[in-house]
Amino acid sequence: QVQLVESGGGLVQPGGSLRLSCAASGFTLDYYAIGWFRQAPGKEREGVSCISSSDGSTYYADSVKGRFTISRDNAKNTVYLQMNSLKPEDTAVYYCATCQGDYWGQGTQVTVSS
Protein backbone atom coordinates (compact mmCIF):
# COMPACT_ATOMS: atom_id res chain seq x y z
CA GLN A 1 0.00 0.00 0.00
CA VAL A 2 1.41 3.37 -1.06
CA GLN A 3 1.58 5.90 1.74
CA LEU A 4 3.12 9.29 2.43
CA VAL A 5 2.96 10.26 6.09
CA GLU A 6 3.83 13.79 7.17
CA SER A 7 4.90 14.84 10.64
CA GLY A 8 6.41 17.85 12.36
CA GLY A 9 3.66 20.41 12.03
CA GLY A 10 2.43 22.51 14.91
CA LEU A 11 2.07 25.97 16.37
CA VAL A 12 5.08 28.30 16.23
CA GLN A 13 5.62 31.99 16.83
CA PRO A 14 6.57 34.31 13.98
CA GLY A 15 10.28 34.06 13.31
CA GLY A 16 10.41 30.50 14.56
CA SER A 17 11.31 27.26 12.82
CA LEU A 18 9.77 23.89 12.11
CA ARG A 19 11.01 20.81 10.33
CA LEU A 20 8.49 18.73 8.44
CA SER A 21 9.18 15.10 7.60
CA CYS A 22 7.49 12.85 5.08
CA ALA A 23 8.02 9.11 5.23
CA ALA A 24 7.14 7.06 2.18
CA SER A 25 6.11 3.43 2.16
CA GLY A 26 4.90 1.07 -0.52
CA PHE A 27 7.11 2.64 -3.16
CA THR A 28 10.69 3.84 -3.55
CA LEU A 29 11.23 7.57 -3.41
CA ASP A 30 14.44 7.28 -5.44
CA TYR A 31 12.53 7.33 -8.70
CA TYR A 32 10.31 10.31 -7.98
CA ALA A 33 10.64 14.04 -7.74
CA ILE A 34 9.05 14.72 -4.35
CA GLY A 35 7.95 17.90 -2.71
CA TRP A 36 5.69 19.95 -0.53
CA PHE A 37 2.47 21.78 -1.25
CA ARG A 38 0.31 23.86 1.05
CA GLN A 39 -3.23 25.12 1.28
CA ALA A 40 -4.36 27.97 3.47
CA PRO A 41 -8.02 28.49 4.40
CA GLY A 42 -9.92 30.02 1.51
CA LYS A 43 -6.97 29.78 -0.85
CA GLU A 44 -5.93 27.44 -3.61
CA ARG A 45 -3.29 24.81 -3.02
CA GLU A 46 0.17 25.99 -4.05
CA GLY A 47 3.48 24.32 -4.66
CA VAL A 48 6.08 25.18 -2.03
CA SER A 49 9.13 23.17 -3.01
CA CYS A 50 10.23 20.14 -5.02
CA ILE A 51 13.44 18.14 -5.22
CA SER A 52 14.37 16.04 -8.21
CA SER A 53 15.09 12.33 -8.18
CA SER A 54 18.14 12.56 -10.42
CA ASP A 55 20.51 15.35 -9.48
CA GLY A 56 18.88 16.77 -6.36
CA SER A 57 17.99 20.02 -8.04
CA THR A 58 15.39 22.02 -6.17
CA TYR A 59 12.52 24.38 -6.79
CA TYR A 60 11.12 26.89 -4.33
CA ALA A 61 8.14 29.20 -4.54
CA ASP A 62 9.22 32.84 -4.43
CA SER A 63 7.38 33.29 -1.14
CA VAL A 64 9.65 30.81 0.67
CA LYS A 65 13.01 31.26 -1.07
CA GLY A 66 15.81 31.81 1.39
CA ARG A 67 13.70 30.60 4.31
CA PHE A 68 12.76 27.00 3.47
CA THR A 69 15.09 24.15 2.56
CA ILE A 70 14.01 20.83 1.07
CA SER A 71 16.11 17.70 1.37
CA ARG A 72 15.73 13.98 0.86
CA ASP A 73 17.23 10.85 2.37
CA ASN A 74 16.62 8.05 -0.09
CA ALA A 75 18.06 5.48 2.31
CA LYS A 76 15.29 6.37 4.76
CA ASN A 77 12.70 6.93 2.01
CA THR A 78 12.04 10.30 3.60
CA VAL A 79 11.88 13.92 2.48
CA TYR A 80 12.20 16.94 4.75
CA LEU A 81 11.25 20.60 4.71
CA GLN A 82 13.19 22.86 7.05
CA MET A 83 11.20 26.05 7.56
CA ASN A 84 12.92 29.04 9.14
CA SER A 85 11.86 32.64 9.74
CA LEU A 86 8.25 31.58 9.64
CA LYS A 87 5.59 34.20 8.97
CA PRO A 88 1.87 34.20 9.74
CA GLU A 89 1.20 33.89 6.01
CA ASP A 90 2.94 30.51 6.07
CA THR A 91 -0.01 29.15 8.05
CA ALA A 92 -1.54 26.29 6.06
CA VAL A 93 -1.96 22.57 5.80
CA TYR A 94 1.25 21.22 4.30
CA TYR A 95 1.10 18.20 2.07
CA CYS A 96 3.88 15.93 0.94
CA ALA A 97 3.43 14.61 -2.60
CA THR A 98 5.28 13.42 -5.63
CA CYS A 99 5.78 16.49 -7.75
CA GLN A 100 3.70 15.02 -10.58
CA GLY A 101 0.84 14.41 -8.21
CA ASP A 102 0.90 10.62 -8.27
CA TYR A 103 0.79 10.20 -4.51
CA TRP A 104 -0.28 12.50 -1.66
CA GLY A 105 -0.01 12.51 2.09
CA GLN A 106 -2.83 13.43 4.43
CA GLY A 107 -1.33 16.78 5.40
CA THR A 108 0.00 18.37 8.55
CA GLN A 109 -1.13 21.69 10.01
CA VAL A 110 1.37 24.51 10.41
CA THR A 111 0.18 27.55 12.33
CA VAL A 112 2.35 30.63 12.75
CA SER A 113 0.91 32.93 15.37
CA SER A 114 1.89 34.87 18.45
C-alpha positions in Angstrom: 0.0 0.0 0.0 1.4 3.4 -1.1 1.6 5.9 1.7 3.1 9.3 2.4 3.0 10.3 6.1 3.8 13.8 7.2 4.9 14.8 10.6 6.4 17.8 12.4 3.7 20.4 12.0 2.4 22.5 14.9 2.1 26.0 16.4 5.1 28.3 16.2 5.6 32.0 16.8 6.6 34.3 14.0 10.3 34.1 13.3 10.4 30.5 14.6 11.3 27.3 12.8 9.8 23.9 12.1 11.0 20.8 10.3 8.5 18.7 8.4 9.2 15.1 7.6 7.5 12.9 5.1 8.0 9.1 5.2 7.1 7.1 2.2 6.1 3.4 2.2 4.9 1.1 -0.5 7.1 2.6 -3.2 10.7 3.8 -3.5 11.2 7.6 -3.4 14.4 7.3 -5.4 12.5 7.3 -8.7 10.3 10.3 -8.0 10.6 14.0 -7.7 9.1 14.7 -4.4 7.9 17.9 -2.7 5.7 19.9 -0.5 2.5 21.8 -1.2 0.3 23.9 1.1 -3.2 25.1 1.3 -4.4 28.0 3.5 -8.0 28.5 4.4 -9.9 30.0 1.5 -7.0 29.8 -0.8 -5.9 27.4 -3.6 -3.3 24.8 -3.0 0.2 26.0 -4.1 3.5 24.3 -4.7 6.1 25.2 -2.0 9.1 23.2 -3.0 10.2 20.1 -5.0 13.4 18.1 -5.2 14.4 16.0 -8.2 15.1 12.3 -8.2 18.1 12.6 -10.4 20.5 15.3 -9.5 18.9 16.8 -6.4 18.0 20.0 -8.0 15.4 22.0 -6.2 12.5 24.4 -6.8 11.1 26.9 -4.3 8.1 29.2 -4.5 9.2 32.8 -4.4 7.4 33.3 -1.1 9.7 30.8 0.7 13.0 31.3 -1.1 15.8 31.8 1.4 13.7 30.6 4.3 12.8 27.0 3.5 15.1 24.1 2.6 14.0 20.8 1.1 16.1 17.7 1.4 15.7 14.0 0.9 17.2 10.9 2.4 16.6 8.0 -0.1 18.1 5.5 2.3 15.3 6.4 4.8 12.7 6.9 2.0 12.0 10.3 3.6 11.9 13.9 2.5 12.2 16.9 4.8 11.3 20.6 4.7 13.2 22.9 7.1 11.2 26.0 7.6 12.9 29.0 9.1 11.9 32.6 9.7 8.2 31.6 9.6 5.6 34.2 9.0 1.9 34.2 9.7 1.2 33.9 6.0 2.9 30.5 6.1 0.0 29.2 8.1 -1.5 26.3 6.1 -2.0 22.6 5.8 1.3 21.2 4.3 1.1 18.2 2.1 3.9 15.9 0.9 3.4 14.6 -2.6 5.3 13.4 -5.6 5.8 16.5 -7.8 3.7 15.0 -10.6 0.8 14.4 -8.2 0.9 10.6 -8.3 0.8 10.2 -4.5 -0.3 12.5 -1.7 0.0 12.5 2.1 -2.8 13.4 4.4 -1.3 16.8 5.4 0.0 18.4 8.6 -1.1 21.7 10.0 1.4 24.5 10.4 0.2 27.6 12.3 2.3 30.6 12.8 0.9 32.9 15.4 1.9 34.9 18.5 
